[in-house]
């Protein structure tokens, strides 16, 4: 599957690389004697080059395929994105997801990943980022805080509307938030992306998808510099998913959370902020991140919050 490229020069549009998506199952075959610990969805540039990597963790009870358009947006700017399917059904405890993500990171260092990529596309394992959405954001923070679990080092951490449970005092195990300002002992730069409508109930029957007390605001409060916090005002917790998400889970994603008018603007916003963060903290080019901060690179959504700890 290929994504169209465009001449867009800013990070909120597609980049200059043609991209492809492929699924890799976690089964041993003659061509894959050391399979990944979990099945993967990989978005990669098609053109030759050496590219940094992003491990992207899906939200609660969602499929990695629901993020296909977002993953391709990021890949089109010159990054390889690896999105594991961490589980199909899960209880409240995220311990297995943390361990699985660590195992996938360690699997990358075994040297078999190169064979899954297009010819002349090379992964740069020294430039590695970790991102997660919703519950996946919690898992990403938890793994980053447990520094000894992986053989590869992450250079930046991105939480996309991360959620640590149902409410303050109702965190899912293991809890990540400590409610102590700047308590996260992370040796990497952090970007926290939030949704303005995530803390709003869709209807009286369901709680908000990103409740106050366990959402992006709380994660950012515990970050140390360098860290950024950018919030889209009128968009919801699931608005960065694909325009079309099918099946029961896909259909339910339209009615469980308070949503904005359309998914495309929020998806472009999230993709652009992810790209700007990776360019800054993996490639040493903070031009786009500063442009977003100063309002010189117009986001496709109205921003509620822009905070930088430097």
Backbone as a ProteinNet text record, in pm:
[ID]
protein_1_A
[PRIMARY]
XXXXXXXXXXXXXXXXXXXXXXXXXXXXXXXXXXXXXXXXXXXXXXXXXXXXXXXXXXXXXXXXXXXXXXXXXXXXXXXXXXXXXXXXXXXXXXXXXXXXXXXXXXXXXXXXXXXXXXXXXXXXXXXXXXXXXXXXXXXXXXXXXXXXXXXXXXXXXXXXXXXXXXXXXXXXXXXXXXXXXXXXXXXXXXXXXXXXXXXXXXXXXXXXXXXXXXXXXXXXXXXXXXXXXXXXXXXXXXXXXXXXXXXXXXXXXXXXXXXXXXXXXXXXXXXXXXXXXXXXXXXXXXXXXXXXXXXXXXXXXXXXXXXXXX
[TERTIARY]
85.4	0	88.6	64	143.5	59.1	122.9	56.4	101.5	14	54.2	153	249	340.9	294.3	342.2	304.3	425.3	409.6	516.8	507.4	425.5	408.7	543.5	577.2	706.1	696.4	575.1	569.9	529.7	553.2	538.6	393.7	297.4	156.2	101.5	180.2	144	230.6	199.6	283.3	421.4	522.1	658.9	692	819.4	864.5	886.9	876.5	902	772.7	780.9	674.8	681.7	567	567.6	497	525.8	455.5	425.1	317.4	276.9	289.7	340.6	339.7	316.3	249.8	224.8	325.7	374.2	467.2	410.2	384.8	325.8	434.6	395.9	490.9	496.2	528	540.4	672.6	729.6	856.1	832.9	909	906.1	1049.1	1065	1199.7	1268.7	1189.5	1247.2	1255.3	1190	1190.8	1213.4	1339.1	1366	1355.1	1371.1	1356.1	1244.9	1119.2	1007.4	997.6	928	906.7	818.3	831.7	749.6	600.8	563.3	424.8	416.2	297.7	282.3	297.5	349	384.2	316.8	289.2	255.5	369.8	433	551.5	522	545.8	537.4	678.8	717.2	855.4	865.3	964.8	991.7	1033.8	1006.6	1045.5	1180.9	1219.5	1345	1464.3	1579.7	1701	1741.7	1798.7	1848.9	1856	1915.5	1919.5	1825.9	1733	1626	1614.4	1584.6	1555	1428.2	1408.4	1294.2	1204.3	1075.7	976.5	899	893.2	803.6	676.8	562.6	435.4	338.6	283.3	195.9	51.4	-38.4	-178.9	-252.2	-372.2	-456.8	-537.2	-612.3	-683.4	-785.3	-770.2	-859.8	-870.5	-768.1	-765.1	-668.3	-685.5	-593.9	-488.6	-367	-261.9	-298.8	-381.5	-421.7	-507.6	-567.9	-649.2	-564.5	-433.1	-341.3	-264.9	-311.4	-235.1	-202.2	-299.8	-275.8	-177.7	-187.4	-93.7	48.2	62.5	194.3	259.2	179.4	233.7	270.8	195.5	231.3	371.9	396.7	527.9	636.3	609.9	709.4	744.5	648.8	673.4	775.1	804.9	905.9	1042.8	1058.5	1189.6	1212.2	1110.3	1122.1	1059.8	1112.5	1054.1	970	843.5	753.6	712.4	727.9	695.5	582.2	466.7	349.3	308.5	344.2	303.9	156.2	97.3	-35	-9.1	-19.2	23.9	-69.5	-198.1	-296.4	-422.3	-511.4	-646	-746.1	-731.7	-814.6	-719.9	-753.2	-664.7	-745.5	-696.4	-753.9	-688.3	-704.9	-651.7	-499.9	-436.3	-292	-213	-118.2	-40	100	127.4	262.6	307.3	219.6	257.1	287.4	215.7	241.7	378.4	414.8	547.2	656	638.9	737.1	743.4	627.4	624.4	694.9	674.5	740.4	891.5	935.3	1078.1	1132.9	1057.4	1102	1111.7	1016.3	1020.9	1142.6	1170.7	1287.8	1415.6	1425.1	1543.1	1551.8	1437.4	1436.1	1496.2	1474.8	1530.6	1683.1	1745	1891.8	1948.9	1861.6	1909.6	1950.2	1919	1965.7	1873.3	1757.8	1668.3	1571.1	1558.2	1461.1	1495.4	1624.8	1668.1	1605.4	1589.3	1535.9	1389.3	1319.6	1178.5	1157.1	1262.3	1251	1276.3	1231.2	1259.7	1410.9	1452.5	1595.8	1654.7	1773.1	1849.9	1788.4	1684.8	1632.7	1696.4	1766.1	1840.6	1789.3	1765.4	1725.4	1847.2	1837.7	1943.3	1902	1951.4	1908.5	1961.9	2053.8	2103.6	2012.4	1915	1817	1678.5	1637	1515.7	1422.6	1295.9	1194.2	1085.5	1015.5	906	783.9	671.1	547	432	329	210.1	89.3	-25.5	-153	-237.4	-298.5	-392.6	-324.5	-376.9	-311.6	-170.7	-153.3	-20.6	76.5	25.2	109.9	157.6	69.2	107.2	216.5	197.9	295.6	430.7	428.7	552.5	626.6	554.3	617.8	672.4	594.2	637.3	766.3	775.2	896.8	1014.2	990.8	1099.7	1153.9	1067.7	1110.9	1185.9	1170.3	1241.4	1357.6	1465.9	1571	1648.5	1644.3	1730.1	1665.4	1543.4	1471.7	1506.7	1574.5	1599.5	1748.1	1788.3	1927.8	1954.2	1850.4	1863.9	1815.7	1872.9	1840.5	1744.4	1638.7	1546.4	1601.1	1585.5	1633.2	1521.2	1397.4	1284.9	1159.4	1069	945	828.7	724.9	609.7	482.6	411.7	283.6	170.1	86.7	-26.1	-152.8	-198.4	-312.4	-300.7	-189.2	-169.3	-271.1	-308	-407.6	-358.1	-363.3	-315.9	-431.8	-541.5	-651.2	-780.3	-870.3	-1004.2	-1013.1	-928.7	-936	-818.3	-788.1	-686.7	-730.3	-642.3	-679.2	-734.6	-760.3	-809.6	-718.7	-588.6	-491.7	-485.7	-458.9	-441.8	-299.4	-281.9	-148.4	-60.5	70.6	133.4	112.8	83.2	62.2	190.7	175.8	290.2	297.4	184.9	181.9	205	287.5	316.6	253.3	210.3	154.8	257.1	382.6	494	550.7	546.7	594	737.6	757.2	889.5	957.1	877.4	932.5	982.1	944.9	987	1137.8	1209.8	1354.6	1382.8	1368.9	1386.3	1510.3	1596.5	1715.8	1692.7	1578.4	1543	1443.7	1434.1	1335.5	1196.8	1094.7	957.5	864.5	774.2	664.1	533.4	445.2	312.7	210	130	25	-109.7	-194.3	-322.7	-440.1	-557.8	-681.8	-771.2	-820.5	-903.4	-1034.6	-1087.9	-1216.8	-1202.9	-1080.1	-1059.8	-1118.2	-1124.1	-1174.8	-1324.3	-1390.3	-1533.8	-1611.1	-1718.5	-1800.8	-1874.5	-1879.1	-1960.3	-2109.3	-2143.5	-2281.3	-2279.1	-2393.1	-2393	-2359.4	-2366.7	-2345.6	-2198	-2109.9	-1969	-1883.2	-1775.6	-1683.5	-1604.6	-1539.8	-1453.9	-1339.8	-1290.3	-1186	-1048.5	-1027.4	-899.8	-930.9	-970	-1022.6	-917.8	-965.9	-879.4	-824.2	-700.8	-636.3	-545.6	-567.5	-482.8	-449.9	-458	-440.4	-313.4	-309.2	-188.7	-136	-225.4	-182.2	-97.9	-142.5	-73.3	60.7	65.5	192.1	294.1	250.8	344.9	394.8	310.2	350.6	465	475.2	579.2	705.2	703.3	820.8	924.2	1048.4	1157.1	1199.9	1272.9	1318.4	1425.6	1433.9	1349.3	1217.4	1108	976	882.7	787.7	691.4	551	453.5	313.2	229.8	164.6	85	-52.7	-157.8	-294	-380.6	-451.6	-549.7	-681.5	-739.1	-852.3	-981.1	-1028.3	-1163.5	-1165.6	-1072.1	-1064.1	-1053	-1094.8	-1108.7	-999.8	-1016.6	-916.6	-885.5	-982.4	-962.2	-960.4	-948.9	-959.4	-835.6	-728	-610.4	-611.9	-720.7	-731.2	-761.8	-758.1	-791.2	-932.1	-955.3	-1089.2	-1193.7	-1155.7	-1246.6	-1185.6	-1253.4	-1212.3	-1329.9	-1308.1	-1417.3	-1425.6	-1527.5	-1550.9	-1614	-1644.4	-1710.8	-1625.9	-1496.1	-1409.6	-1393.9	-1384.7	-1372.5	-1495.4	-1612.2	-1736.9	-1753.7	-1712.7	-1729.2	-1639.2	-1531.6	-1440.9	-1506.6	-1619	-1689.8	-1787.1	-1820	-1929.8	-1892.3	-1770.4	-1731.3	-1673.3	-1609.3	-1540.6	-1602.9	-1589.2	-1629.1	-1533.9	-1588.6	-1507	-1515.6	-1416.8	-1421.2	-1499.7	-1496.2	-1576.7	-1526.9	-1397.1	-1339.9	-1207.5	-1163.6	-1039	-915.8	-932.4	-815.4	-733.8	-793.9	-711.9	-632.1	-696.5	-627.5	-515.8	-541.8	-438.8	-317.6	-342.7	-232.7	-156.6	-230.8	-167.6	-77.2	-131.6	-52.7	67.9	45.3	156	263	222.7	319.3	400.1	334.4	406.3	502.6	460.1	549.5	672.2	650.3	761.8	854	797.1	879	962.4	903.3	975.4	1090.6	1064.5	1169.4	1280.7	1244	1346.9	1434.7	1372.6	1448.1	1538.2	1480.8	1551.2	1625.5	1599.1	1676	1773.4	1729.9	1813.3	1883.2	1852.9	1918.2	1871.1	1752.6	1697.6	1567.7	1574.2	1456.3	1381.1	1407.1	1344.2	1192.4	1136.2	989.6	929.6	996.4	943.9	939.3	1041.4	1042.3	936.3	919.7	818.3	677.9	651.7	521.4	507.1	610.3	607.9	580.1	644	632.1	514.3	439.5	324.4	357.6	481.6	521.4	485.2	457.4	415.5	273.6	177.3	37.1	-13	-65.3	-122.9	-260.8	-304	-436.5	-550.6	-520	-621	-587.8	-688.6	-662.8	-597.3	-491.6	-418.3	-468.1	-486.3	-528.2	-410	-304.2	-188	-60.9	40.7	176	270.7	332.1	425	555.6	666.6	799.6	879.7	938.7	1037.1	1174.5	1254.5	1386.4	1495.5
-118.5	0	123	215.4	335.8	455.7	554.6	680.6	785.2	876.4	979.2	1074.2	1118.9	1219.3	1354.7	1457.9	1591.7	1681.8	1803.9	1900	1981.9	1938.5	2012	2024.7	2144.7	2166	2163.3	2174.7	2172.9	2035.1	2015.5	1881.6	1836.2	1926.4	1888.9	1832.9	1836.7	1772.5	1650	1571.7	1456.9	1503.8	1425	1455.7	1412.9	1412.8	1390.2	1243.4	1153.6	1011.5	937.1	849	752	648.5	604.1	511.3	380.9	279	152.4	97.8	20.5	-47.2	-197.4	-266.8	-412.3	-470.9	-586.6	-659	-772.1	-792	-900.6	-979.2	-1107	-1189.2	-1242.6	-1271.3	-1321.6	-1473.8	-1527	-1672	-1702.1	-1816.1	-1857.1	-1913.6	-1864.5	-1915.8	-1934.8	-1995.5	-2014.4	-1881.6	-1782.2	-1650.5	-1562.8	-1604.6	-1527.9	-1624.1	-1675.1	-1772.5	-1712.9	-1580.2	-1512.8	-1409.1	-1450.5	-1357.7	-1255.2	-1145.5	-1048.1	-1107.3	-1060.4	-1113.6	-1090.5	-986.3	-956.6	-923.8	-944.6	-906.3	-754.8	-711.5	-571.1	-515.7	-386.9	-309.4	-210.4	-214.5	-132.2	-33.5	94.4	199.2	247.3	249.6	282.7	361.7	448	508.5	401	425.7	330.3	364.5	491.2	532.6	491.8	480.7	439.5	542.6	493.9	582.1	512.6	580.7	532.8	620.2	557.8	633	599.4	699.5	674	591.3	534.9	447	503.7	473.8	503.7	376.8	338.4	232.5	300	261.4	327.3	226.5	260.8	170.5	217	126.3	159.6	180.5	238.3	263.7	141.7	157.9	46.4	-17.7	-149.8	-232.4	-185.4	-115.3	-71.3	-157.7	-157.7	-228.6	-132.4	-183.9	-98.7	-48.9	-124.7	-83	43.1	76.9	198.6	325.4	309.1	423.3	429.4	356.6	345	480.2	570.4	700.7	784.4	779.2	850.9	795.8	664.9	603.7	640.9	642.8	678.3	826.5	909.8	1051.9	1066.5	999.7	1008.9	950.5	834.4	769.5	854.4	931.8	1011.9	1122.6	1150	1252.3	1190.2	1061.7	1000.1	925.4	852.6	771.8	634.7	533.1	398.9	385	344.5	333.6	188.2	138.1	0.2	2.5	-51	-48.9	-192	-242.5	-378.5	-385	-503.8	-532	-598.9	-520.9	-568.7	-673.3	-666.1	-761.5	-746.4	-841.9	-831	-802.6	-873.7	-851.2	-831.2	-735.9	-708.1	-663	-696.8	-646.4	-514.3	-470.5	-340.6	-335.9	-449.2	-449.8	-438.1	-344.6	-321.4	-383.4	-463.2	-518.6	-597.5	-681.6	-761.7	-674.5	-564.3	-473.1	-406.2	-370.9	-312.3	-413.5	-537.1	-642	-672	-673.9	-701.9	-592.9	-467.1	-357.9	-363.9	-399.7	-418.5	-532.1	-641.4	-755.5	-718.9	-639.1	-594.9	-505.6	-417	-330.2	-413.6	-513.7	-599.7	-683.3	-724.9	-801.3	-719.5	-589.6	-505.1	-515.5	-536.5	-540.7	-673.4	-770.3	-901.9	-904	-796.5	-786.5	-842.4	-898.3	-957.9	-856	-740	-640.7	-586.4	-574.4	-520.5	-596.6	-727.9	-809	-784.1	-712.2	-682.2	-552.3	-476.8	-344.4	-347.2	-245.3	-237.9	-234.1	-270.8	-266.6	-128	-126.9	-2.9	87.9	42.3	114.4	53.3	136.6	88.2	156.6	80	140.8	188.3	306.3	358.3	333.5	224.5	182.7	273.6	362.8	457.6	578.7	589.6	697.9	635.5	616.6	540.6	622.5	630.3	702.2	604.5	640.6	559.5	647.9	603.8	681.6	587.1	642.6	563.1	652.4	598.5	670.8	611.2	697	653.7	557.8	437.9	339	308.7	311.2	291.8	400.9	522.9	629.3	599.8	547.1	504.5	397.7	298.9	191.2	247.3	343	403.3	473	550	615	511.3	406.9	304.8	238.1	205	141.3	237.7	364.2	462	483.9	470.8	489.2	367.9	252.3	131	109.6	180.2	195.5	67.8	-30.6	-148.3	-257.9	-236.8	-345.1	-363.2	-267.3	-275.6	-265.1	-333.9	-328.2	-205.4	-146.3	-23.9	94.2	210.3	330.4	419	462	558.6	700	782.1	920.3	1019.3	980	1068.6	986.7	1045.2	980.2	1072.1	1015.9	1094.5	1029.8	1102.1	1054.8	1124.4	1048.8	1103.7	1081.9	1186.2	1179.2	1058.6	1049.3	933.6	933.6	813.7	796.9	689.7	722.6	630.4	581.1	538.2	480.9	559.5	536	593.6	729.1	750.8	874.3	873.2	986	989.4	898.4	808.4	707.3	581	584.3	466.8	438.9	445.3	416.3	266.9	232.7	91.7	49.1	-75.5	-120.6	-150.1	-127	-52.4	97.4	173.7	317	386.2	486.7	563.3	699.6	767.7	900.3	891.2	982.9	988.2	1110.9	1208.1	1335.5	1419	1395.5	1477.4	1553	1684.9	1760.8	1724.5	1706.3	1681.3	1556.7	1457.8	1336.9	1233.3	1246.7	1147.4	1159.5	1055.8	1052.2	990.6	1072.1	1027.6	1094.2	1015	1072	1092.4	1153.9	1178.7	1293.4	1354.7	1460.5	1399.3	1475.5	1425	1524	1471.4	1547.9	1486.8	1569.3	1524.2	1598.5	1522.3	1577.6	1550.2	1651.2	1634.4	1669.9	1619.4	1653.5	1732.2	1846.6	1931.3	1868.8	1778.1	1715.4	1579.8	1535	1403.8	1392.4	1505.6	1502.6	1530.3	1538.9	1567.6	1438.6	1414.3	1295.8	1305	1192.4	1186.2	1186.5	1110	1103.5	1057.3	1064.5	1029.4	884.4	796.6	654	616.5	697	660.6	768.6	728.1	827.2	892.4	1005.5	1063.5	969.3	976.3	883.3	918.7	1044.7	1087.8	1176.6	1115.8	1192.9	1283.6	1396.2	1481.7	1402.1	1428.6	1357.6	1245.2	1194.9	1085.4	1108.1	1234.5	1256.5	1335.1	1391.3	1455.3	1564.5	1640.7	1747	1691.2	1579.4	1519.3	1459.7	1398	1343.9	1456	1567.1	1675.9	1737.2	1748.3	1807.4	1730.2	1601	1520.1	1509.9	1571.5	1569.7	1672.9	1642.2	1737	1788.1	1898.1	1950.9	1861.3	1852.6	1919.9	1843.8	1918.8	1858.2	1961.6	1913.2	1999.7	1945.1	2034.4	1997.9	2080.9	2013.4	2082.3	2016.7	2098.5	2046	2104.9	2017.4	2059.9	2089	2206.4	2253.5	2174.6	2166	2117	1977.6	1892.1	1756.7	1656.5	1533.1	1432.4	1327.6	1235.6	1135.8	1039.1	1014	916.7	982.5	1113.4	1183.4	1171.6	1105.4	1085.6	950.8	874.9	746.9	768.5	658.1	663.9	718.7	776.2	826.2	715.6	594.7	480.1	370.8	337.3	225.1	128.4	9.1	-86.6	-189.3	-272.3	-374	-313.4	-399.9	-352.1	-249.7	-279.1	-185.7	-55.5	-67.6	52.8	140.2	77.2	154.3	217.4	144.2	197.2	317.4	330.2	443.1	576.1	571.6	694.9	738.7	649.4	681.5	673.2	633.6	621.5	749.7	828.9	949.7	1072.8	1185.7	1312.9	1345.6	1367.6	1385.2	1526.6	1563.5	1687.6	1669.4	1769.5	1766.1	1662.1	1637.8	1542.1	1491.6	1377.3	1319.8	1375.2	1412.2	1448.5	1563	1673.1	1780.2	1736.4	1661.9	1615.3	1517.1	1431.7	1335	1407.6	1508.8	1587.3	1660.9	1712.4	1780.8	1685.4	1569.7	1473.3	1427.2	1393.4	1350.6	1456.6	1583	1690.3	1712.7	1705.9	1725.4	1609.7	1487.6	1372.1	1390.1	1430	1450.8	1560.6	1672.9	1783	1740.4	1660.4	1612.7	1521.3	1430.2	1336.4	1407.2	1504.4	1581.7	1656.3	1708.9	1785.2	1694.9	1585.8	1509.2	1387.1	1349	1241.3	1293.8	1395.3	1447	1577.8	1635.4	1759.2	1882.2	1875	1987.2	2032.4	2139.8	2185.1	2297.6	2316.2	2424.7	2418.1	2300.5	2287.2	2297.9	2243.5	2249.8	2394.8	2470.1	2611.8	2688.8	2654.7	2721.7	2697.3	2575.2	2545.4	2625.3	2626.7	2699.6	2848.4	2907.1	3051.1	3088.7	2986.4	3013.4	3042.4	3014.9	3041.6	2925.2	2808.2	2692.5	2659.5	2703.8	2699.2	2555.7	2520.5	2387.8	2380.9	2261.6	2245.5	2248.3	2266.7	2274.5	2396	2446	2552.9	2492.2	2555.4	2503.5	2566.7	2481.9	2527.2	2558.2	2478.5	2488.4	2467	2549	2524.5	2557.5	2456.7	2475.1	2405.1	2472.8	2415.3	2428.6	2319.4	2321.4	2304	2407	2401.2	2443.4
0	0	0	-84.8	-93	-57.3	1.7	33.3	-65.9	-107.5	-200.6	-136.8	-214.6	-166.7	-216.1	-153.1	-194.4	-183.2	-228.5	-220.1	-91.4	0.8	125.4	196.2	239.1	302.3	454	509.4	655.6	705.4	835.1	892.2	900.2	885.4	894.2	763.2	657.3	532	510.2	408.6	376.1	333.9	369.8	334.2	192.9	161	23.1	-10.8	88.1	62.7	29.4	-68.9	-91.8	20.4	69.2	181.9	146.9	225.3	211.9	351.1	357.9	480.8	461.3	562.2	556.2	693.8	695.4	819.3	832.2	952.5	980.7	1098.2	1077.6	1183.4	1276.8	1399	1499.1	1494.6	1377.1	1358.6	1289.3	1323.9	1263.9	1124	1028.3	891.2	843.6	725	671.5	643.4	606.4	578.9	703.3	812	936.4	1052.8	1067	1173.9	1314	1324.9	1454.6	1438.6	1457.5	1435.8	1547.7	1525	1632.2	1741.2	1864.8	1975.1	1955.3	1882.6	1850.3	1701.7	1642.9	1502.7	1490.4	1376	1356	1231.9	1235.6	1117	1098.9	983.1	958.7	847	873.7	771.6	745.5	618.9	586.8	457.6	446.7	315.6	216.6	90.5	-14.3	-75.9	-69.6	-130.7	-44.7	-108.1	-38.4	65.4	174.4	277.6	411.7	507	645.2	727.2	800.7	864.4	1013.1	1096.5	1237.2	1251.6	1371.4	1397.1	1505.7	1493	1595.5	1626.7	1754.3	1799.2	1849.4	1791.8	1820.2	1882.3	1998.8	2073.7	2066.5	2029.3	2008.7	2139.8	2130.9	2246.7	2288.3	2395.4	2459.1	2365.2	2346.1	2265.1	2119.5	2072.5	1933	1853.4	1723	1633.7	1581.5	1562.3	1505.7	1366.5	1295.5	1159.6	1161.3	1275.3	1283.6	1273.5	1281.4	1275.8	1142.8	1042	917.2	855.1	849.7	787.2	868.4	998.8	1084.7	1069.1	1067.2	1054.2	921.7	815.1	684.3	677.1	744.8	752.1	810.4	922.6	986.4	896.3	836.1	750.6	629.7	579	458.9	482	607	639.8	668.1	637.6	649.9	780.3	825.4	946.4	922.3	988.2	988	1114.6	1098.9	1212.8	1231.6	1353.5	1387.6	1489.7	1452.1	1539.8	1573.6	1691	1728.3	1766.4	1747.2	1804.3	1938.5	2046	2176.7	2234.8	2200.9	2252.1	2169.5	2180.3	2123.3	2235.3	2346.1	2465.1	2582.1	2669.6	2782.7	2903	3021.4	3145.4	3182.7	3305.8	3345.3	3359.4	3387.1	3413.7	3282.7	3278.4	3156.2	3162.4	3264.4	3281.1	3158.7	3103.7	2987	2866.1	2851.3	2738.5	2751.1	2873.7	2896.6	2860.5	2906.7	2877.5	2727.2	2661.6	2517.5	2438.1	2476.8	2406.9	2426.4	2546.1	2570.6	2484.2	2473.7	2393	2245.3	2196.2	2056.2	2032.5	2127.8	2116.3	2112.7	2197.2	2198.5	2071.6	2017.8	1892	1777.6	1778.1	1672.5	1666.5	1781.7	1785.9	1736.3	1706.3	1661.5	1514	1439.4	1302.5	1197.1	1234.6	1135.5	1077	1142.3	1097.5	959.2	930.2	800.9	684.1	698	589.6	559.2	646.7	624.2	547.1	525.1	466.4	316.6	244.4	101.2	76.4	-45.2	-76.8	-51.4	6.5	28.8	135.2	204.9	320.6	445.5	521.5	637.9	765.9	871.5	998.8	1076	1134.2	1220.9	1365.4	1422.5	1555.4	1666.2	1632	1732.1	1743.7	1654.8	1659.7	1673.9	1798.4	1828.2	1916.9	1875.8	1952.6	1994.9	2102	2154.8	2171.1	2116.5	2126.3	2157.4	2219.7	2247.2	2262.6	2222.8	2231.6	2343	2427	2528.9	2627.5	2641.7	2727.7	2675.7	2544.2	2487.8	2529.6	2554.2	2604.9	2745.7	2828.2	2963.9	2956.9	2867.9	2853.2	2808.5	2716	2668.2	2782.8	2864.3	2978.6	3076.9	3103.1	3198.7	3153	3025	2973.9	2980.2	2941.5	2943.7	3085.2	3184.4	3323.2	3377.5	3311.1	3353.1	3257	3281.3	3181.5	3151.1	3238.2	3221.1	3137	3088.4	3023	2876.2	2814.7	2671.1	2640.4	2533.7	2490.2	2404.8	2347.1	2268.9	2351.9	2326	2403.4	2324.7	2391	2330.9	2350.4	2245.5	2250.9	2277	2249.2	2277.1	2303.1	2380.7	2421.9	2386.3	2322.6	2279.1	2333.3	2417.7	2469.3	2396.4	2326.8	2250.8	2333	2398.1	2488.5	2582.7	2657.1	2745.5	2859.5	2904.1	3010.2	3107.3	3237.3	3340.5	3427.6	3362.9	3438.5	3427.1	3520.1	3515.6	3584.7	3685.8	3762.9	3860.4	3920.1	4024.2	4137.3	4176.9	4275.2	4213.2	4083.1	4009.5	3890.3	3914.3	3809	3782.1	3656.8	3622.9	3658.5	3700.9	3740.5	3618.6	3633.1	3742.1	3721.8	3827.7	3811	3765.2	3681.1	3631.7	3699.3	3709.5	3769.7	3920.7	3971.7	4115.5	4181	4100	4146.9	4224.8	4191.1	4241	4121.6	4119.5	4003.6	3965.1	3835	3776.8	3835.1	3869.1	3931.6	3831.4	3703.2	3604.4	3578.6	3613.4	3592.9	3456	3354	3215.6	3155.7	3094	3032	2882.5	2849.8	2710.1	2704.1	2588.3	2566.8	2556.5	2601	2602.8	2533.4	2452.5	2394.1	2444.3	2499.5	2541.5	2456.4	2383.5	2297.1	2363.8	2371.4	2437.3	2348	2385.8	2315.9	2410.5	2363	2446.7	2488.4	2403.2	2432.5	2501.4	2524	2585.4	2724.3	2797.2	2934.3	2941.8	2824.1	2817.5	2791.3	2865.1	2842.4	2708.6	2637.4	2515.9	2550.9	2653.4	2701.6	2847.1	2916.9	3060.3	3089.4	2988.9	3012.5	3021.4	2959.2	2952.8	3017.9	3085.2	3140.4	3026.5	3051.3	2947.5	2914.6	2792.4	2748.1	2803.6	2836.9	2895.1	3016.1	3127.9	3241.5	3304.9	3356.6	3437	3555	3588.9	3699	3653.4	3531.6	3479.7	3331.3	3284.9	3141.2	3109.1	2989.2	2937.9	3030.3	3094.5	3184.5	3299.1	3354.6	3467.8	3426.3	3307.9	3259	3239.8	3180.5	3155.2	3285.5	3385.1	3512.4	3576.9	3546.7	3608.4	3523.7	3403.6	3316.7	3362.3	3334.8	3352.7	3215.6	3213.1	3085.1	3025.1	2893.5	2794.2	2772.8	2776.2	2755.4	2694.1	2614.7	2547.9	2571.1	2567.9	2588.3	2492.6	2397.7	2296.8	2291.9	2301.9	2312.3	2201.5	2129	2028.4	2098.5	2074.3	2153.4	2130	2007.8	1979.6	1917.5	1961.7	1906.7	2020	1988.1	2091	2093.7	2186.1	2221.1	2107	2018.5	1910.2	1771.7	1767.9	1639.6	1552.6	1601.9	1517.3	1445.7	1461.9	1391.8	1244.3	1167.7	1024.9	1003.8	887.6	855.2	862.6	819.9	822.6	909.6	1018.7	1102.6	1109.3	1058.4	1037.4	1149.5	1141.3	1242.2	1366.3	1463.1	1585.2	1659.1	1671.4	1743.8	1666.7	1537	1455.4	1463.7	1459.6	1468.6	1606.5	1710.3	1845.7	1870.7	1794.2	1814.5	1779.9	1706.5	1671.8	1781.3	1873.5	1966.1	2113.5	2148.2	2288.4	2345.1	2259.2	2303.9	2240.2	2306.3	2248.2	2133.8	2014.1	1894.4	1840.6	1762	1687.3	1559.1	1472.1	1349.5	1250.6	1246.4	1151.2	1207.1	1158	1207.5	1135.8	1011.3	929.9	989.3	1038.1	1094.7	1218.2	1307.7	1428.1	1393.1	1295.4	1254	1195.2	1112.8	1056.4	1166.4	1263.8	1376.5	1454.5	1493.4	1569.5	1488	1360.6	1275.8	1265.5	1249.9	1237.2	1363.2	1479.6	1605.8	1631	1598.2	1610.8	1522	1397.5	1304.1	1354.9	1398.1	1447.3	1568.3	1657	1774.7	1735.1	1642.9	1601.6	1525	1442.8	1373.1	1472.7	1578	1677.6	1761.5	1811.7	1914	1860.8	1735.4	1673.1	1569.5	1493.2	1384.4	1418.3	1534.8	1573.9	1499.1	1438.7	1362.2	1429.5	1507.1	1580.9	1510.5	1381.7	1306.4	1313.1	1285.5	1282.9	1422.2	1520.7	1657	1705.5	1676.3	1714.5	1636.8	1508.1	1426	1480.6	1527.6	1589.9	1719	1799	1926.3	1905.2	1804.9	1781.7	1692	1646.1	1561	1416.4	1375	1236.7	1142.9	1200.5	1122	1167.2	1088.3	1130.9	1141	1257.1	1277.4	1213.1	1173.1	1110.8	1212.2	1340.9	1446.5	1533.2	1604.7	1701.5	1824.5	1870.7	1985.4	2114.6	2215.7	2348.1	2437.2	2420.6	2507.7	2428.3	2453.3	2404.5	2520.5	2577.6	2689.1	2658.3	2686.3	2665.8	2794	2839.2	2946.2	2882.9	2886.6	2821.7	2919.8
[MASK]
++++++++++++++++++++++++++++++++++++++++++++++++++++++++++++++++++++++++++++++++++++++++++++++++++++++++++++++++++++++++++++++++++++++++++++++++++++++++++++++++++++++++++++++++++++++++++++++++++++++++++++++++++++++++++++++++++++++++++++++++++++++++++++++++++++++++++++++++++++++++++++++++++++++++++++++++++++++

